[in-house]
């Protein structure tokens, strides 16, 4: 059996509910249970995708593995080290690509940001400079390396986040929507670099993504997180059979108010629209069509007319459709087992 690099056993994570009245009375507010017994293992050499609806707890799983959250119950080990009792050992082998860029210093250049994080991780200065130069070149960021981070496009920021996660050559790479707002050419470049890095250290990747095609192209395994547990853990090959007949698009927009989604749902040819992910004012919309056809120019005009800007659009299998089919499959198996 291959070496297990990530082992999540019966993981429970809860967050306190904000309740000003109970705080004023000096009483504890009831907790919100996000994870309710997650079991998940990722072995050496594996690329595993973790999918689920918004709020399912996918990022919570990643943060717990990265030692950023402490479990209420259960156990997580990374390369054999416990994330609570041996957190420093875990952090030494984990790279984490966050879904947003708030942890970067906006006034520093991209290169200076990487130098700061390299020093924070204890990389010797000469080694750090060489490593940073290599990653900037391979991720096509050399030309903008000395520009302030605040001037970067969203796609550039995401690629810099990947570079930061790879600085220390981690064996375990946790990636939370790493190619959000990254164009297809640079996304392919990101995944080429990630594969090279992971293969070099015999590592693994746990990926959270809302892009079904990306998950199927990169990962042999997909796990569905539902109601705080892993409801389905299956192969990409089995998933491909389930997505047949699911047609739609992923549209990245800026400045679209949530209440205007109902107007877009009435556009001809639209079956449903859901917000797949959101960071600041940028949203990724999952557009589910009736038959795969959509008058793109008219749809973009409709979005623009609502005061928003379309920054990316491409054909994609709607994640929600896949989740519904996986959930139906899981429910059917549970009923058959009773």
Steps between C-alpha positions, in 0.01 A plus 500: 500500500628849414619725780216708646594868503162628624282302741179662627315284753151578634567876480256733676533880488258748658482878505326709767192684377510878538229591750545842667220438752655175629843666517349790700341249738834326535377177348658302221321499165416160349762381252447453129629157399668529161672162478327196649737208462710547187717205396741554213844367406735618225800286409839578350466602135124559519308801373162504678222755443267601782170633367176616656252784521594841642517476878548123500827537694762436229724789606455397863644158413803663334556742787488218755755298304718814479485538885303827473201348682490260795253210476219472753540122465677253279859494377698624200853391414726629224801289407445319828499817715196601704367845403436598863787343696762533224381811316851630421590172326179517299555861391849409379359262237178682400448763231164677497352703212229720649184599314568872554800733517449673838819352647724676247651844562346725236771768505783252454589364158427141407867412544520675838192312617661168411825606671303585815325161507822317418666665803195417712545135403870503580640470146864619477516826301712365211278193457190717530609738224572211264173328581296820463660584164422148373136503610438849361638392162307173488172669596553786251530768767856622437387804302282624787709370790609847612160667470296555820270211576206742515540564127472132407193361326304230687656233280853624576425497872382140477818395322710677763305309765599175327864614494485576874355156579777329302788697654599234753449202264214358713400134475136584575341770288158635601337709227181702544375611156856566379406588140204725578518793254810352335476480120520159335858541375635596841281240674666229289836650594409493871405133485814408308716662771294339778537153346875545461537615860281227649669224300844626605421455871263202464224710650124534465236763425163559664307738274183697566349617173165597349619406152391145421718473188806610695435239769449224243810598301730513801370258760446126505279530809213731588339525843164667558458683832133519601339577835838499672609156378658339195189370325677362192864407437538376145719499190512759224405226255171436680431875520540539123205266446286710737566836328367386162224735391586778746555821303592848611756777543716654770480880490725722713348841571578807707247726668185289461262543792354173627138621471547542122564128446125442470491727195780301336315175570219623273735536204402268207672161512596522869394213724664637816781726621684454828797672660775238497746716692553860604805696612447871572299641205592220259257213453520179301154418368400149404261539208296186433335495157218287362688354204853638504413800281514860615496828306828614652507855363147564625573344839815712546296805401239408760767471773655830395158665500464402865814698583748211514806408295570157348869415543497135388262252340544140389297187445496271803301227667290657779632384836153517652368252245782259582442541875130424457575183303768387747266569791218306336740210442615507864140514629402206281790292636405587859138395440614175337724423799216536751 
